[in-house]
Amino acid sequence: MPATTTFLPLSAWGLGVDRPLLVAGPCSAESADQVLATARAIRTRAPQVKVFRAGVWKPRTRPGTFEGNGAEALRWLQEVKAETGLLLATEVANAEHVDASLKAGIDLLWIGARTTPSPFAVQEIADALRGVDVPVLVKNPINPDLQLWIGALERLAHAGLTRLAAIHRGFHWFERTPYRNSPMWEFPIRLKGTFPDLELLCDPSHIAGGRERLGEVAQQALDLNFSGLMVETHIRPDQALSDADQQVDPAGLAVLLEGLNFRRAAPPGVLHAPLQELRDLIDQLDEELAQKLGSRMAIAERIGEYKHAHNVAILQPERWEAIMRRQLQLARHLGLSPAFVEAVMNAIHTESIRRQSQVADEAGQGVPPSGSRASAQD
């Protein structure tokens, strides 16, 4: 992307919105009554929400599930805007969706996580929007590929769009986590490093996958200086036709928003504010790294206990070689230096061996393993 390309801040979008931008509404527009009842309740319970979202065309993994009501539902959204004054946002995946949405007066469009990875689909959308500078929000691709996310934004910018923002909704990843989609906060941080002017929103609903973790994810995004949130909200979430578990009702949305600490962005003109913001992000990631390393070493100690109890050798070269191959492959995918990753993994391996050896020594002396001592103290 040319160095002169800039993204307009929310305050310059001409829609009367600013940080924090709060977007809420159902995963899917299921009926006229459901859409309007949800919008009315959001307007009453959470008046700080300025944009009403609803999926009209729903990309689903397999056919036969609810795939949205199509263009008919756009009329329901028009009724929402006429009665509540809320701005409207919906997902588009091709030129036909774009054309229908623009004719219906949709205020913001978003490109979903299944569309972002397709350069052909994104280019089709960009071509359909050429000469129409409507705000477009771009969700990260399903899999952690930063270049595809960057490329989608570049295609839209090359088409002349300046009111662009990114939505972080987490990534599908083989690592088991408590979330539906792994947050992998380093990816939106790296995206922000590429485009410092770009506004970042967080979709905690798709990251959390359940109501109980929504607040935790949303607060972490705000602590990382995200510009706003998109929260899936349904008048009767347990009866939703899609993503029921991760949607809240309007009352729950109000409780969620009231419990959040909305951070202020560094005021313009403050000396070294961008540097401090980046340092804060580094501190956050360093803390997460330390926590993950602590968890890894605790598991290594448990493995040491098992090996000692079953008379298994501590060092397992084949297992370590497989781990290193996997990490070096991941390093190439993430653009990391193989030498750097190898050095880090060797240090982790050395500490794991030390911990397991310590467990074996303590067991041989009749001393409870360190992990057991920690559990007793806890």
C-alpha positions in Angstrom: 0.0 0.0 0.0 1.4 3.5 -0.8 2.8 5.3 2.2 0.4 8.2 1.6 -2.6 6.1 2.2 -4.4 6.9 5.5 -7.5 5.8 7.2 -10.0 8.3 8.5 -10.7 8.2 12.3 -14.2 7.4 13.4 -14.9 11.1 14.2 -14.4 11.9 10.5 -16.7 9.2 9.2 -19.6 11.7 9.0 -22.0 9.4 10.8 -21.9 11.1 14.2 -19.9 8.3 15.8 -16.6 8.3 17.7 -14.7 6.2 20.2 -15.9 3.9 21.6 -18.0 2.7 18.7 -20.5 0.2 20.0 -22.3 -2.1 17.6 -25.0 -4.5 18.8 -27.7 -6.7 17.3 -28.5 -10.3 16.5 -26.3 -12.7 14.6 -29.1 -13.1 12.1 -32.2 -11.1 11.1 -34.7 -13.9 11.6 -38.0 -12.0 11.4 -39.4 -8.5 11.3 -40.7 -8.8 14.9 -37.4 -10.2 16.2 -35.3 -7.5 14.6 -37.5 -4.6 15.7 -38.0 -5.9 19.2 -34.3 -6.3 19.7 -33.5 -2.9 18.3 -36.1 -1.2 20.6 -34.8 -3.0 23.7 -31.2 -2.0 22.8 -32.2 1.6 22.3 -33.9 1.6 25.7 -31.4 -0.5 27.7 -28.1 0.5 26.1 -28.5 4.0 24.5 -24.7 4.2 24.1 -25.0 1.8 21.2 -25.1 3.7 17.9 -25.1 1.0 15.3 -27.5 -2.0 14.9 -26.0 -5.1 13.3 -27.8 -8.1 11.8 -26.7 -10.7 9.4 -28.9 -10.8 6.3 -26.9 -13.4 4.3 -25.3 -16.0 6.5 -22.4 -18.0 5.3 -22.7 -21.4 6.9 -20.4 -24.4 6.8 -23.0 -26.8 5.5 -26.2 -26.4 3.6 -29.5 -27.0 5.2 -28.9 -24.7 8.2 -30.4 -21.2 8.5 -28.6 -19.1 5.9 -30.5 -15.8 6.5 -33.5 -14.2 4.9 -31.6 -12.3 2.2 -32.7 -9.0 0.7 -36.2 -9.3 2.3 -34.6 -8.7 5.7 -33.1 -5.4 4.5 -36.6 -4.0 4.7 -36.8 -5.0 8.3 -33.6 -3.1 9.0 -35.0 0.0 7.3 -37.9 -0.2 9.8 -35.3 -0.3 12.6 -33.6 2.8 11.4 -36.9 4.7 10.9 -38.2 4.0 14.4 -35.0 4.0 16.5 -32.6 6.2 14.6 -29.9 3.5 15.0 -27.4 3.3 12.2 -27.4 0.0 10.3 -24.6 -2.6 9.6 -24.7 -5.9 7.7 -22.4 -8.4 6.2 -21.7 -8.6 2.5 -19.8 -11.3 0.6 -20.3 -10.3 -3.1 -21.2 -7.5 -5.4 -24.9 -8.4 -5.4 -25.0 -8.0 -1.6 -23.2 -4.7 -1.8 -25.7 -3.3 -4.4 -28.8 -4.4 -2.4 -27.3 -3.0 0.9 -26.5 0.3 -0.6 -30.0 0.6 -2.2 -31.5 -0.2 1.2 -29.5 2.6 2.9 -27.3 0.4 5.0 -24.8 2.7 6.8 -21.9 0.4 7.4 -20.9 -2.9 5.7 -18.7 -5.6 7.1 -16.7 -8.4 5.4 -16.9 -11.6 7.3 -14.1 -14.0 8.4 -15.0 -16.5 5.6 -14.8 -13.8 2.9 -11.7 -12.0 4.0 -9.4 -14.9 3.0 -10.6 -14.9 -0.6 -8.8 -12.3 -2.7 -11.3 -12.8 -5.5 -14.3 -12.1 -3.3 -12.7 -9.1 -1.6 -11.7 -7.7 -5.0 -15.3 -8.1 -6.2 -16.6 -6.2 -3.2 -13.9 -3.5 -3.7 -14.9 -3.1 -7.4 -18.5 -2.8 -6.5 -17.7 -0.1 -3.9 -15.4 1.9 -6.2 -16.6 5.5 -6.1 -18.8 4.9 -3.1 -16.9 5.6 0.1 -19.2 3.8 2.5 -17.6 2.6 5.8 -16.4 -1.0 5.6 -15.4 -3.1 8.6 -13.1 -6.1 7.7 -13.0 -9.1 10.0 -9.9 -11.1 10.4 -9.7 -14.4 8.4 -10.7 -17.5 10.2 -7.1 -18.8 10.3 -4.3 -16.7 11.6 -2.9 -15.2 8.4 -2.0 -11.5 8.8 -1.2 -11.0 5.2 -4.7 -11.9 4.1 -6.1 -9.4 6.5 -3.7 -6.7 5.3 -4.4 -7.6 1.7 -8.2 -7.3 2.1 -7.8 -3.8 3.6 -5.4 -2.8 0.8 -7.8 -3.9 -1.9 -10.5 -1.7 -0.4 -8.2 1.2 0.1 -7.0 0.9 -3.6 -10.6 1.2 -4.6 -10.8 4.6 -2.9 -12.3 3.7 0.4 -11.0 5.7 3.4 -13.5 4.9 6.1 -12.2 1.5 6.9 -11.8 -0.4 10.2 -10.8 -3.9 11.2 -12.7 -6.3 13.4 -10.9 -8.8 15.5 -13.0 -11.9 16.1 -10.4 -14.4 16.9 -8.9 -17.3 15.0 -9.7 -21.0 14.5 -6.6 -22.8 15.8 -5.6 -26.3 16.8 -4.6 -25.2 20.3 -7.3 -25.9 22.8 -8.4 -22.7 24.7 -11.4 -21.7 26.8 -12.6 -19.7 23.9 -14.5 -20.5 20.7 -11.8 -18.7 18.7 -8.3 -18.1 20.0 -7.8 -14.3 20.7 -4.2 -14.3 19.5 -4.0 -10.6 20.4 -0.6 -10.3 18.7 -2.3 -10.3 15.3 -4.4 -7.2 15.6 -1.4 -5.6 17.4 0.8 -6.4 14.3 -2.0 -5.1 12.0 -2.1 -1.8 14.0 1.7 -1.6 13.6 1.3 -1.9 9.8 -1.6 0.7 9.7 -1.2 3.0 12.7 -4.3 5.1 11.6 -6.6 2.1 11.3 -9.4 1.8 13.8 -9.7 -1.6 15.5 -12.9 -3.0 16.8 -13.3 -6.3 18.8 -16.1 -8.9 18.3 -16.0 -10.6 21.8 -19.0 -12.7 20.9 -17.1 -14.8 18.4 -13.9 -15.0 20.5 -15.7 -16.0 23.7 -18.3 -18.3 22.1 -20.4 -18.1 25.3 -21.9 -15.3 27.4 -19.7 -16.0 30.5 -16.5 -14.8 29.0 -17.8 -11.8 27.0 -16.8 -9.2 29.7 -13.3 -10.7 30.0 -12.6 -10.5 26.3 -14.2 -7.1 25.8 -12.2 -5.6 28.6 -9.0 -7.0 27.3 -9.7 -5.4 23.9 -10.4 -2.1 25.5 -7.2 -2.3 27.6 -5.3 -2.8 24.3 -6.8 0.5 23.1 -9.4 -1.0 20.7 -11.7 1.6 19.3 -15.0 -0.2 20.0 -17.0 -3.4 20.3 -19.4 -5.5 18.2 -21.6 -7.6 20.5 -24.2 -10.1 19.3 -27.5 -9.3 21.0 -30.9 -11.0 20.6 -34.2 -10.4 22.2 -34.5 -14.1 23.0 -30.9 -15.5 22.6 -31.8 -19.1 23.6 -34.2 -19.3 20.7 -31.7 -17.8 18.2 -31.4 -19.7 14.8 -27.6 -19.2 14.8 -24.9 -18.7 17.5 -27.4 -18.9 20.3 -24.8 -19.6 23.0 -22.7 -16.4 22.4 -25.6 -13.9 22.2 -26.9 -11.8 25.1 -30.3 -10.2 25.5 -30.5 -6.4 25.7 -30.5 -6.4 29.5 -27.4 -8.5 29.5 -25.8 -6.1 27.0 -26.5 -3.2 29.3 -24.9 -5.1 32.3 -21.9 -6.0 30.1 -21.3 -2.4 29.0 -21.8 -0.9 32.4 -19.1 -3.3 33.8 -16.5 -2.3 31.3 -13.7 0.3 31.9 -13.5 2.3 28.6 -10.0 3.5 28.3 -9.2 6.9 26.7 -6.9 7.0 23.8 -3.8 9.1 24.4 -4.8 12.8 23.7 -3.2 14.2 20.5 0.0 16.1 21.0 1.2 14.2 24.0 4.9 13.7 23.7 5.9 10.1 23.0 2.2 8.9 23.3 2.5 6.5 20.3 5.7 5.0 21.8 4.0 4.6 25.2 1.0 2.9 23.6 3.2 0.4 21.9 5.1 -0.2 25.1 1.9 -0.9 26.9 1.0 -3.5 24.3 4.4 -5.1 24.7 3.9 -5.2 28.5 0.5 -6.9 28.0 2.0 -9.5 25.7 5.0 -10.1 28.0 2.6 -10.8 30.8 0.6 -13.3 28.7 3.9 -15.0 27.6 5.0 -15.4 31.3 1.6 -16.9 32.2 1.7 -19.4 29.4 5.3 -20.3 30.2 4.3 -20.9 33.8 1.5 -23.1 32.7 3.8 -25.0 30.4 6.3 -25.7 33.1 3.6 -26.8 35.5 2.6 -29.4 32.9 6.2 -30.4 32.4 6.5 -31.2 36.1 3.4 -33.4 36.0 4.9 -35.2 33.0 8.1 -35.6 35.1 6.0 -37.2 37.9 4.4 -39.6 35.4 7.8 -40.6 33.9 9.3 -41.3 37.3 6.3 -43.3 38.4 6.4 -45.4 35.3 10.2 -45.6 35.0 10.3 -43.7 31.7 13.4 -41.8 30.6 13.2 -38.0 31.0 14.8 -37.2 27.6 12.7 -38.2 24.6 14.6 -37.1 21.5 11.9 -38.1 19.0 9.3 -36.1 20.8 11.5 -33.0 21.0 12.4 -33.2 17.3 8.7 -33.3 16.4 8.0 -30.3 18.6 10.9 -28.4 17.0 9.8 -29.2 13.5 6.3 -28.0 14.2 7.5 -24.8 15.8 9.9 -24.0 12.9 7.1 -24.5 10.4 4.9 -22.2 12.4 7.8 -19.7 12.6 7.9 -19.5 8.8 4.2 -19.0 8.6 4.4 -16.1 11.1 7.4 -14.5 9.5 9.7 -15.2 12.5 13.4 -16.0 12.3 14.0 -19.8 12.6 17.2 -19.0 14.6 15.2 -17.0 17.1 12.4 -19.6 17.5 15.0 -22.4 17.9 16.8 -20.4 20.6 13.6 -19.8 22.5 12.4 -23.4 22.2 15.8 -24.7 23.3 15.7 -22.5 26.4 12.2 -23.8 27.2 13.3 -27.4 26.6 16.3 -27.0 28.9 14.1 -25.6 31.7 11.6 -28.4 31.2 14.3 -31.0 31.5 15.6 -29.3 34.7 12.1 -29.3 36.2 11.5 -33.0 35.4 15.0 -33.9 36.7 14.2 -32.0 39.9 10.9 -34.0 40.3 12.8 -37.3 39.9 15.5 -36.2 42.4 12.9 -35.2 45.0 10.9 -38.4 44.5 14.0 -40.4 45.0 14.7 -38.6 48.3 11.1 -39.1 49.4 10.3 -35.4 49.0 6.9 -34.6 47.6 7.2 -33.2 44.1 7.3 -29.5 43.8 4.0 -29.5 41.8 2.4 -31.4 44.7 3.7 -28.9 47.2 2.3 -26.1 45.1 -1.1 -27.8 45.0 -1.0 -28.2 48.8 -0.2 -24.6 49.3 -3.0 -23.5 47.0 
